[in-house]
Amino acid sequence: MADLELTSPVFDDGERIPEEYGYAAANTSPPLEIHNVPDGAESLVLVVDDPDAKEPAGKVWDHWVVWNIPPDVGEIPEGTTPGGALEGQNDFGEVGWGGPNPPDREHTYRFLLYALDTTLDLKRGASKDDVYDAASGHMVGKAELTGTYPAN
């Protein structure tokens, strides 16, 4: 069986995320496509973060945390959250998508997709740590898509 896969029709893995998805631009989430969800998956979790923010921000910066995505979703259109899914708080202090906004240099952003054998009993606005704690021991698949974004 093929491994869980996450792609985007607007940028390839390791390539530049188009400018309009940035926090200082349109600040909308890019379209994503999900393939090869494991049979045992009950839900999906999507985390978008910036590990390159450790130097300027002192931590990995969370841009989007989404859980309880239906496993049969197939795609997440630009600027949307899948029906039934919940969004957590990003490090801009907002719930939902907070686009790339590197303060110092080009950063690489991770789009991390996890397939879980359960759904998560968390309220909207939960943190990435809350989601990871609740998902511990339930992962049945993982995919990663990366994209870069230049400094403003």
Residue pairs with C-beta under 8 A, 6 or more apart in sequence:
1 36
1 38
1 39
2 35
2 36
3 36
3 141
3 143
4 34
4 35
4 36
4 37
4 38
4 113
4 115
4 141
4 142
4 143
5 34
5 35
5 36
5 143
6 32
6 33
6 34
6 35
6 111
6 113
6 143
6 144
6 145
7 13
7 32
7 33
7 35
7 145
8 30
8 31
8 32
8 33
8 111
8 145
8 147
9 31
9 33
10 17
10 18
10 21
10 30
10 31
10 78
11 17
11 18
11 30
11 147
13 145
13 146
13 147
14 146
14 147
14 148
15 147
15 148
16 147
16 148
16 149
16 150
17 30
17 100
17 109
17 147
17 148
17 149
18 30
19 25
20 26
20 28
21 27
21 28
21 29
21 30
21 99
21 100
21 149
22 99
22 100
22 101
22 149
22 152
23 92
23 98
23 99
23 100
23 101
24 99
24 101
24 152
25 99
26 99
27 97
27 98
27 99
28 78
28 79
28 97
28 99
29 48
29 64
29 76
29 78
29 79
29 80
29 97
29 99
30 78
30 147
31 75
31 76
31 77
31 78
32 46
32 75
32 76
32 111
32 145
33 74
33 75
33 76
34 44
34 73
34 74
34 75
34 76
34 113
34 143
36 141
37 44
37 71
37 72
37 115
37 141
38 115
38 140
38 141
40 115
40 117
40 140
41 71
41 115
41 116
41 117
41 140
41 141
42 71
42 116
42 117
42 118
42 119
43 67
43 68
43 69
43 70
43 71
43 115
43 116
43 118
43 119
43 120
44 67
44 69
44 70
44 71
44 73
44 113
44 114
44 115
44 116
45 66
45 67
45 69
45 113
45 114
45 116
45 120
45 131
45 135
46 64
46 65
46 66
46 67
46 69
46 76
46 111
46 112
46 113
46 114
47 62
47 64
47 65
47 66
47 110
47 111
47 112
47 114
47 128
47 131
48 62
48 63
48 64
48 65
48 97
48 109
48 110
48 111
48 112
49 60
49 61
49 62
49 63
49 109
49 110
49 112
49 128
50 60
50 61
50 63
50 100
50 102
50 107
50 108
50 109
50 110
51 60
51 108
51 110
52 102
52 105
52 107
52 108
53 59
53 60
53 61
53 102
53 107
54 60
55 104
56 102
56 103
56 104
57 91
57 103
59 91
61 91
62 88
62 89
62 90
62 91
62 127
62 128
63 90
63 91
63 97
63 98
63 99
63 100
63 109
64 87
64 90
64 96
64 97
64 98
65 87
65 88
65 89
65 90
65 126
65 127
65 128
65 131
66 81
66 82
66 85
66 86
66 87
66 88
67 85
67 86
67 88
67 120
67 122
67 126
67 131
67 134
67 135
68 84
68 85
68 86
68 119
68 120
69 76
69 82
69 84
69 85
70 82
70 83
70 84
70 85
71 115
73 82
76 82
79 97
81 87
81 96
86 122
86 123
86 124
86 126
87 95
87 96
87 97
87 124
87 125
88 95
88 122
88 124
88 125
88 126
88 127
88 128
88 130
88 131
89 95
89 125
89 126
89 127
90 96
90 97
90 98
91 98
92 98
95 124
95 125
100 107
100 109
100 149
101 149
101 152
102 149
102 150
102 151
102 152
103 151
103 152
104 151
105 151
106 148
106 149
106 150
106 151
107 148
107 149
107 151
108 146
108 147
108 148
109 146
109 147
109 148
109 149
110 144
110 145
110 146
111 144
111 145
111 146
111 147
112 142
112 143
112 144
113 142
113 143
113 144
113 145
114 135
114 139
114 141
114 142
115 139
115 140
115 141
115 142
116 135
116 138
116 139
116 140
117 138
117 139
117 140
118 138
120 131
120 134
120 135
121 134
122 130
122 131
122 134
